[in-house]
Amino acid sequence: MSGLGPRSLSLCIVALVAGASLSSCAQDELAALDRLGQPTGLAQTPDGRRLFVTNGNWDRSRTSSALVVLDLDAVELGIAEPRGAGQALEPGRPCRDHGEDARVECDPSLVIDAELGVRLPSGAGNIAIDRPGGQGPLRLLIPTRVDPGLTWIDVFGEGLGDEGELRLDCGQAEDRFCDRLHRLDDVSADPSRLVVDDQGFRFAYLPHLLGRRLTLIALDGERGPEIVDVESNFFREDDLFDSGLGGGFAVIERACDVESGNVPELTLDCARPFLLATHRFWPGVRGFRVAPGLDVIIGGGDVRILGPNIEAAEPKPLMGGMAFEDPEQGDRLLVVHTTPPALSRVDTSLDDEGAVGADVLATVSLCTNPNLVRVHRPSLDGGLGPPLALVTCYGSDQLAIVDLNPFILVKTLDLGDGPNEMLIDDARDWLFVANTAEGTISIVDLDAGNPSYLEEIATLGLGTDSRTDSPL
C-alpha cells in the first residue's frame, strides 16, 4: 500500500488542528475496520460495555474514515491480567506489560469487533450522541471534514430499548459504507466539533473552523437530521494580525432552570436555549440563542477573554474548547486558550438585569497547543479526590491536569503523539485520550484511591515509545 510517511502524516494532522487545507494529502485503499488509525472521536454505550472510535483518515492514505467498536470488558480484563513484556497476545489475553515503563499495552485488534464497524467519508471528527424520542436507539452523529458532511448511525441492542446483540445501522452496503440516506452532503466546508443540545431542545450546533460559519441542525427532520439555518458571518475575523482568518471551534449551552431561578433573561423563561461559541482566531466568545419553531439562530454579543501574553501570540488559532465546572449551575466556565496556551475560569453569573456576564476570575498557563477540556467531579459519583480540569495539549503530546479547588496546574502527563479527544468512563474511573497522530488511545487512572492515580496505566496500541512525566 502506498501511503504517507510520518512527516507527511504529521503535517496533515497539523492541518486538521490549525484549520488549513487537506487537499494535498493522498488517498489509497478502504479503511480497515479491525484496528485504530488516527483515532479522533470517542463515545461510549450507556452501559459502558462498548467504546466507539472514529478513525479519521487525516493523511488520506485510505479512501474513507471508519467507525470501529471496542469491547471495554475485554480491555478491563486484559489490563487486570496482563502478560509479560514481549509475550504473544491472543483473544482473551489482549494486553501485556510495556517493558520500558509501568504501562500495560494492548492490541486493539483483539478487542475490536470488526463485524460492527462501518465506513464514513474521510476526515471523521468527534462523535455526538442523540436519543431520538428519548427512548429510541442511540444515534451517533459524526461530522467529516476532508469530505464535508454529517453522517448518523443508529445503534440497537444491549440495553438500548431493543432485544438482541449490539448492531449498527446506517444503511451500510456490503462494503460497509453508510448510505446517502444517512448523510447530509450540504454541510459547508471545514466543520469543527458537533454538539447536541443537552437542555431538551431538538437541535445540534456545528461551528466551522474556517469561513466564519455556524450551522444549525434540526434533529427531527423528515428524513432525519437536517440543516435549517446557516449564519455565514457568525464568527469574527482575526483582528490582531489581519490574517483574514475567521472561524469557530466549540459550542456550549448554559443551564436554564425556572424553579431555581437560574434563568438568563434572553432565554424567555427557558423557552430558548442560550449558548456560547468560541471564536477560533479572535480572543473571545460569542453568545447566541435559537428560536424553536422558527429554527433560526439569533446572534448575540462578543466578549473578549484575554489569556496571558496575548500580545506575544502569532496568527494561529487562539481559542479552543469549553466546559462548565458545574453544568447544572452554569456559572463558572472553563475556556481553553490555544495560543498562548492557558486555561481561564470565567464567571458567567447573571447580573441584576438577567444578562450573562463574562468576567475572567483566574488563568493558568498550560502545555503547548491545548484544545479540549473535560471536567472530572468524582464526588458526584461518591468517589475520592478533587474536581479536575483535564486538557489535551496537541502540540506537546501531553495532558494538563488542573485542580479546580485552588485552580492550579498539578500535573502535566506525557501521552502519545497528538492527544486530542477525551472521554471519561465514570464507572471505571478511566480517562480515554485519543492520540490521533500516534494511532493509539491512552487510558489514565482517575481513581484517587489507587497508587496509579493520574498516571497513564495502559495504551491501546503496541510498540509505543516510553513515556516520562514532565515537570510542571
Secondary structure by P-SEA (a helix, b strand, c coil): cccccaaaaaaaaaaaaaccccccccccccccccccccccbbbbcccccbbbbbbccccccccccbbbbbcaaaaaaaaaccccccccccccccccccccccbbbbcccccccccccccccccccbbbbbbccccccbbbbbbbccccbbbbbbbbccccccccccccccccccccccccccccccccccccccccccccccbbbbbbcccbbbbbbbcccccccccccccccccccccccccccccccbbbbbbbbcccccccccccccccccbbbbbcccccccccccccccbbbbbbbbbbbcccccccccccccbbbbbbcccccccbbbbbbccccbbbbbbbcccccbbbbbbbcccccccccccbbbbbbcccccccccbbbbbbbccccbbbbbccccccccccccccccccbbbbcccccbbbbccccccbbbbbbccccccccccccccccccccbbbbbcc
